[in-house]
């Protein structure tokens, strides 16, 4: 990026970002230094991409006019801890309104790909149209600036995410990679395709330790475009850490934002896996399609129980001190470490384990590994499979598909494999479409067409206003279980003010674990921007930009046909309240109606003017 000012909020057009627009149909490339229109575009990520998407009139995700936008945040590739994020944006194949229009969506992941991308000299790539043949894009730093080339990718067809990455590494040993799996290649029948991002650990060990941009089917959009992978080739441009950033990084590691995510050996909770321990006392760990039974079955996948049979190693992303990964290995009879199986984060472990009635850690790990290798979003995959199992439990005389039931590992595994290979559109196209085809929608656990993460909706009516991933674009998932808030005022304040600020991380290039409780509108971020970029930004300016970006996403949903009635949670939650969940009831019809009324009273007046007027909408590509 070029900074011709140090006050980007007051003078955003004096900040320019390097964009390359790639026409996949013709192979033409166009580079431009693009002036920012506002602070959201300076920060980057979805704050920039959603403004581009808002200029397009898109009625179906699989069309040439739907761009795939790949960009980074202002602090991606910086010395600020967790500054590794890459963002993939477009109109989503899986998330759609009841009018059948696709929603604008972004997905993000870490790994070292984002830093390498930024170090080539690029800030943004826009892929237009569709290639006639499978290709991958090579991004590299050249003597006179970044270079982008399209290369034939026929040799990558049919390979898993990990296999694609390792095959490309042989050709580009100094690069990092983003790749889809077989699921994305079968985009017609799989709308939940994910993008795998390479990690240092993966490339050095040869083990499939990818990170994923999973939500919303951006891997399927890549597959539709016949774009199988991206290669970012550049020298490492890490620099000495300034005293200001060093203090911030120490605070990230030792402060309240990430302390509970640290390894148990350092006094932390052991990563996101610890959510089991937090929610099980309330019987709020999702079980058998989000219907906890008030028993101790979830405890079978507590870390202490898994460690009896498996080796667990805490590891970190590139240059990150949080060490939140929990990599699970087989354990030999003599206690030594065996084969790597999977990485246990809370969401995949629950949704491909406990919520499917799978309480064996080895079986859950193999399902996670399968989904990762095929390149499917573990949340959408797990929740759609759990719908199948719940339907079959209700209809044993006429079950769906192979008749799989809760706990039937062999048949569940078969569903995952068939979905990944494009043979089961019933699963691959998500729970919304499947439940509409059966006529039983009340226990399909999605909101606005996107499957819910592994937090009971009984604990989080804020899901209704999330504009992307349910817990990553609305931080209210712990408002009841961690903060004990059950009054309407706290929930209105959380949804409309404090908890929406979580989306700021998906603009600036930082992982949410940088300071998940406070967001990016803090002195720590102000200090990083000053030290890394020479920019003077206030916390108030950051907060205003994040709010505008969130509201723009909300306005885009409404423009794509969502009605206010769709801003709700699965009907089973309030039609059949679960007596086993030992928490105050904040999802009664009365509570939800009052919450909806008051939330829209805050949001609606602020939505005007955030999007182009209908007369300005076009399918035209940016010049």
C-alpha positions, 0 to 999 in steps of 0.5 A: 500500500502507498501512504500519502497521508498519516491521517487515513480517516480524514484523507482516505483517498491519499492511501492507495492499495495495489489491485490486480484484476484477472480475467479468467476467461481471457487471461488478461491482467490489469494492475492499478493503485486504487485510492481508498474511499473511506477508512473501511477500505484502508483497513481492508478485508471485507471492509473493502470487498463488501463495497465492491460486491455492493456495486454488483447485481448478482442473482445467482452465485454461479455466474461470471459476474460474481467476482472472487475477491482475495485480499488482506488487511492492513496488518497482514504480514506485519510484526503485530502478532496474529497478523496473518489473515487472508480474506476470500469474498463473493456472493455465496453459493450456500447462504441465500435468502428465501427469495433465492438470492445469494448473500454477500459473504467473506471467509478468512483463515491464517497460515503464512499464505496471507503474509506471502501474498502481501509481500508480493506487493499485492493487496487485492486480487479480483478474479472475474469470469471463469476459466475454460480449463483448470488453472492456478494463479501464481503471484510473485514479486517482480523487479518492477512490482507484483506479477500474476500468471495463470498456469495449467492445473490439470495435474491437480484435479482430484487431489485433496487440499493437502495433496494439492499444496504439497504438489505445488510446494515441490515446484515452488519451495519458497512459496505458500499456497491456498487450494481447494479440495475435491469438494470445491471441484464438484461445485455443482453439488457442493456449496460448502467448499472451503479454501485451505491455506498452507502453514509452515508446520505443514510444509516442513512436516508434510502433515496435513496441518492446513488452516481453512477459510471455510464459511460460505462456500468460497472454495466452491466459488473457486471451483466454479471459476476453475481456479484450483489454487493460488501460489504466493511466492516472495521473499520473507519480509519480516522486520525487527519488532519495534518496542511499541509492537513488542509491548502489544505482542506481550500483552496479546500473549499474557493479557486477558484476550488470549490467556485462556487460549494458551496451552494448559502447560502455560496456565491457559485452557488449551485452545478453543477445545476448552469451550466443552468445559465451560458449557457442559456444566449448563448442559449446553454442549450441542449433542445429537443435532443441538439437543443436549440430554442433560447427561455426561456424554459430552465429557467423553471428548474432554481433553483429559479423557482424550489424552488417555489414548492420544498424544496432543501437542499444542502448536502455533501459527507462524510467529504467533505466541498464542499456541492455540492449536491442539494437534492430535496424534495416535499414541503407540503402545509404548506411549510414543507419538504415532501418526498425525490425525487432525487438529482439534478446535472446538467447532469441528470436534463438536460438530463432527463428534458429539453433535453427531453422537460420536463420542470416540475421539479417534472417530471424530478425528478421522471425520475432521480429517476427511472433511479437511482433505475434501475441502469442506466447511466443517461447520456446514458439513457437520450441521447438515449431516446432523440434520440427516441423522435427526430426520432419520431418528424421526422417520426410521421407516423411511430414512434419508440417504443411507439411513445413518443414525446418531453414533453410526460412525461407518455410515456417517463416514460414508456420508462425508465421503460421498458429499466430498466427492460430489455424490450427495447434493442433499448434504453438499448443498446445506441444511436449508435446502435439504430441510426445505425438500423434506418439509421439516425445517424447524430442526435444521440448525442454520440462520439465513441459510448458513449453518450454526457454529457449535453454540446452542442457539438457546444461549445466543439469539444474536445469531440472527444478526450475524452477517457472516459466520454465526460466532465470528461476525456477532460476538454474542455467543458468550454473553449468557454463558460467560457473562451471565446476561439474560436481560433484554437491555444487555442483549440489545446493547450487545447486538447493536453496539458492543458485540458486532465490533468483532467483525473489525478483525476481519478487516484489519488482518488480525486473528480474533485471538489478538483480543477477542473480548475487546475487538480492534478499537483499542490502544493496542491496535492504534499503537500497531498502526502507528508503528507498522504503517505510520498512521494516526488513527483513533479508537473512535475512528476505528469503531465508526469504520467497523460499525459502518462495515457491519451495517453495510453487510446488514444492508446488503443482506436486505437488498438480497431479499432477506425479510425481517422474519428470516432474522431468527433462530431455528424454530425447534428452539422456541417451539420445543424448549429443551428442559435439559439446558440449565440456563435462563430462557432468553429464546421464548417467542416473547423475548425474541419478538421484543429483541427483534423490535428493539434491535431493528429500531437501532439498526434501521435508521443507520442503513440508509445511504450505505449502498449504491442506489438501485440505478447505480447497480451494474454487473460491470467489472471494476476498471 
